[in-house]
Amino acid sequence: MTAGCAQAREATSLSKLPTGPIKVLVIDDSNTIRRSAEMFLSQAGFEVILAEDGFDALAKISDHQPRVIFVDIMMPRLDGYQTCALIKQNPHLKSTPVIMLSSKDGVFDRARGRLAGSDRYLTKPFTREGLVGAVNDYLKTPAVSP
């Protein structure tokens, strides 16, 4: 293969990478939690998409294609376990990290989250460092934290 072909292939593959800020979806029925997460993640340079419940989230996932998803466990209509399972059953989304958010910190809750397909579990109230650190753990290029 010539150097020109290799450079052309590299340029083509780079053009398929998402440009702009990294998108993070936060799904929680609490406006306070959504806004706190939005503030912490936006300050770290992420583009934040907010959803009030699982149904709202599923529509926004296809529109925005987030790189990392935070989902509250206890929500009306479609809870976090169900939402996580639906995300992980989709072949196009299976590799997207889903991080469960809960005020419960029991072994049973963590195990149930794993069974639904979650990649991680964060206890509320979360800190800025915990939230941003969780996103950075799943990205190849960490965001700069101010």
Residue pairs with C-beta under 8 A, 6 or more apart in sequence:
18 65
18 67
20 47
21 45
21 46
21 47
22 45
22 46
22 47
22 67
22 68
22 135
22 139
22 143
23 46
23 47
23 48
23 49
23 64
23 65
23 66
23 67
24 41
24 46
24 47
24 48
24 49
24 66
24 67
24 68
24 69
24 70
24 135
25 48
25 49
25 50
25 51
25 57
25 60
25 61
25 64
25 66
25 68
25 69
25 70
26 33
26 34
26 37
26 38
26 41
26 48
26 49
26 50
26 51
26 70
27 51
27 52
27 53
27 54
27 56
27 57
27 69
27 70
27 71
27 72
27 75
27 80
27 83
28 34
28 37
28 52
28 70
28 71
28 72
28 75
28 101
29 52
29 53
29 72
29 74
29 75
29 76
30 72
33 72
33 101
33 124
34 50
34 52
36 126
37 48
37 70
37 126
37 131
38 48
38 50
40 128
40 131
40 132
41 48
41 131
41 132
41 135
42 48
43 128
43 146
44 128
44 132
44 135
44 143
44 144
44 145
44 146
45 143
45 144
46 135
46 143
49 60
49 64
49 66
51 57
51 60
52 75
53 75
53 76
53 77
53 78
54 71
54 75
54 77
54 78
54 79
54 80
54 82
54 83
54 86
55 77
55 78
57 69
57 71
57 83
58 83
58 86
58 87
61 69
61 87
61 93
66 96
67 96
67 97
67 138
67 139
68 96
68 97
68 99
68 134
68 135
68 138
68 139
69 87
69 96
69 97
69 98
69 99
70 99
70 101
70 122
70 131
70 134
71 80
71 83
71 84
71 98
71 99
71 100
71 101
71 118
72 80
72 100
72 101
72 102
72 124
73 79
73 80
73 81
73 100
73 101
73 102
73 104
73 109
73 113
74 80
74 102
74 103
75 83
78 86
80 100
80 101
80 102
80 113
80 116
81 112
81 113
81 116
82 116
84 98
84 100
84 113
84 116
84 117
84 118
85 116
85 117
87 93
87 96
87 98
87 117
88 94
88 98
88 116
88 117
89 117
97 119
97 120
97 138
98 117
98 118
98 119
99 118
99 119
99 120
99 121
99 122
99 134
100 113
100 116
100 118
100 120
100 121
100 122
101 122
101 124
101 126
102 109
102 113
102 121
102 122
102 123
102 124
103 123
103 124
103 125
104 123
105 123
109 121
110 121
113 121
119 138
120 134
120 137
122 130
122 131
122 134
132 143
132 145
135 143
136 142
136 143
136 145
